Amino acid sequence: MSCGIIGLPQVGKTSLFQILTGKTPEGSHGHGETQHIGVVPVPDDRLDRLSKLFSPPRTIYARVEYVDVAAISKDTLKETGYLGSLRNMDALAHVVRVFRDDSVAHAKGSIDPKRDIESVELDLILADLGIIENRLERLEKDRKKAKTPELEREQILLEKARQCLETEKPLREADWDEEEKRRLRGFTFLSAKPMLIVLNVGEEEVTAMDDVLPQLGLDNLRSRPNTLAT
């Protein structure tokens, strides 16, 4: 499983990467710079017990690949390679700044986690809309040559997805049947990927998160489909 760590500049993405992987990246992200990648095994007590019971020559744990990509910005969102790397991820972890530190400038000028979450989500939605609109244009040309059931089904699916995105609702929060989910996976839409919201809070806020979330307008995060907050 691969998980892309995303977020605005100076929110703590690389710090999270270091905590999760125990790996210290060399240098910092720059425009077009190589991603930071770390692979860690997933502890599993059940596998440990089975290994003791059967004594296999090797015990292979499930692994998670964490990828710390460059910060989301107007420049990176224009890069095909950047968006392509996000589309290859199985899930995304969005690091959101909550902590206050006058020595660390915020990319948008002020601390507003709700705004930042919505802003990044909208960036993903717009990227998906671009893919859908381009594909629908090609489908229209293909259907003029030959109408097939497969093309009809794809058009219906993409039209439904476009309607969802045009309301600024990510695809992960829409209702899909199993066949639709299978077809959507083939497009690797960014807003369809499971999203983990990671709030980077100050020490004084750690013990009072249940009170902090409503104050920030984020108390509904845990109830959103395929979205978790931590």
Secondary structure as UniProt FT lines:
FT   STRAND          2..6
FT   TURN            9..10
FT   HELIX           13..21
FT   TURN            31..32
FT   STRAND          36..41
FT   HELIX           45..54
FT   STRAND          63..68
FT   TURN            74..75
FT   HELIX           76..78
FT   HELIX           80..87
FT   STRAND          91..97
FT   TURN            102..103
FT   TURN            107..108
FT   HELIX           113..145
FT   HELIX           149..166
FT   TURN            167..168
FT   HELIX           171..173
FT   HELIX           178..185
FT   TURN            186..188
FT   HELIX           190..192
FT   STRAND          195..200
FT   HELIX           203..206
FT   TURN            207..208
FT   HELIX           209..215
FT   TURN            216..217
FT   TURN            219..220
FT   HELIX           221..223
FT   TURN            225..226
FT   STRAND          227..229
//
